[in-house]
């Protein structure tokens, strides 16, 4: 599946692997978009991982049925899609943020937003992550929480193949293969959704 991102300044340069199609089968009741990294709560409801993370930090309850979310759920979430997939930009780069002892890759949706702003030449952009607005500063390579400017992380744009802790807070087990679609090996048909 190829995403047409002309309006965002990324001109047909993003190709997404087939695994992402699994998440489009679910719509998230929190962000009202197709699920990004869909996870199933013990109550059976499915949301984006980052939406569950935001809800857990706010109320510790399912947004649909109000059942309590276990304290350790975020450490070992039940993924709906077993493989982690990632977008690859035309030059095989991806966006990362710094964590303790390593780098985390941004989720696909956030990466697309950041890449679009970067390609347009913006000096900064705002993204919504787990219920918080963050400012991405391309000149200083920093992510800063809008409501708490003292909470900062370094960011970088690097090859998608670099070692990473995981994607957007979901740890990557040592034996997990993160699939990346090579734009050169895909057809340019945009009929599939």
N, C-alpha and C positions, 0 to 999 in steps of 0.2 A: 504494500500500500504506500503510495506516495502522497505527501501532503503538499498542497499548493499554498505557499506562504508568501506570495507576492505582496500582499497587503501589509505584512509585518517587516518587509525589507529583506527577507531571506528568499531569494528568487528560485523557487523549485529546487532548492539545494538540499532538502531534507528527505531522507527515505527511512521509513519505519519498518522494522521486522514484522513478520506475520504474528508473532506472539502478542503484539499489542492489540490485535483484533479481539482477543479473548476479553480484554477489559471493556471493550465497547459494547459487550453484551449486557453490561450492568451500568445503570445510571446511579450516580451518588446522590442521595437525598440531602446531603449537606451542601455541596458545591453546585449541584444541579447540572453536572457535566458527566460525560462518560467516565467511568472509574479509571483512575490512574493508579497502578499498583493495587488492584482490588484485594481486600482482605475480608474474611468472614469472621464476625464476632461469634462468641459462644451462643448467642440468642438466634443466630442464623442470618442476621442482616449483613449486607455487603456494602462497604464504603471504600473510598480511596484511603490508602494507608495514612497519608498526611491529614486527611479530614478526621480519621479516628484518633490520630495523635493529638490534634487540636481539641477534639471533644474530651479526650481523656485528661488533658491538662486543665480544661475548664470545669467539667462536671463529673467526670469519671463514669458516665452513663451513656448507653446507646441513644443516638439521636432519634430513633424511631420508637422503641418500646420502653425506654428509660431503664432497662436492666443494667445492673452494675457491670462495668468492664473490669476484668481481673487486673490487679496491679501489675503483674508481669506480662500482660498481653503484648505490649510494645516490644518486649525483648524477644519474643518468639511468636510473631503474628502468623495466623493461618492464611497463607496466600491462596487466592483462587487460582491464579496462573502459576504453575510450578517453576517456569523458567523466567529469569529476569531478562528483559530485553532492553535495548537502549537505542536511541536515535543516533545516527552518525551524520554529521554535517559533511558537506562536499569535500572538505579538506581533512576529514577523519578526526576532528577535534570535538571536545565535549567540555562542559563546565563542571567544576569541582569546588567544594568548600572544605575548609580545614576543620578537622576534628582532633581529638586527642590521639596521638600516635598514628596519624595518617589522614588521607583525604577521602571524602565521600563524594560520590557523583550526584548531581542534582537529578531529580526525576525528569522524565521526558517533557512534561508540560512546562515546567519551570525553565528547563534548558532552552526550549523553543522561544519562550518569552525573552530570556536573557540574550540569546543569540540574535534574535531579531533587532533588539535595541543596539547591540554591539555592531551589527552589520550596517545599521543606519548611521553609525558614528555618534550616537548619544553618549554623553559623559556619565550618565547614570540612568537607572530605571527602577521601578518599584514592582515587587512581586509579592503575592500572598502565599505564605507557607504556613501550614498548620494553624491557620486562624490569625496570624500576625503579618503585618505589612513590613517588608524589609526593603531597604534601599541598597541597590547594587551600584557601587562606585567603581567604574572602569578605570579611572585615573589612579586611584589608590589601591585597586584590587581588594576591596573590602565589601562585606555584607554587614549592614548595620540595621538593627531593629528600629523602626520608625519611632515607636513610643518609648524606647529605652536606648538612646544612642551610645551608651556605654557597653552594650552587648554587641561585640564585633567579631567577625571571623574573616580570615583571609580567603580569597577566592582565586581561582586560576582557570585559564583555558588551556587545556593540554590534550595530548593524544588520548583517544578513547581507550587505548590498550594499556595505559599505565596501571600499576598496582593500586587498588582502592579497597576501602573497608566494606563498601557496599553501595547501594543506591538509595539516597534520601532517607537514611536511617534504618533500612533493612539490610542487615548484615549479609555479606556474600560468603557462604561457606567455602572452604578451601577447594572442594571438589565441584563447585558450581561453575558452569560455563555461562558467561554473560554473552548473549548473542548480539552481534552487531551486523547490520545490513550494510554491505558495500554498495554505494550508489552506482558504481561502474558495472556491477553485475546484475542490476535490476532493470526490468523494462520500464519505460516511462508512462505506461498506461495508468490513467487515473480513474478508470471505470470502477475499480473495486473500492468498496468502502468498508 
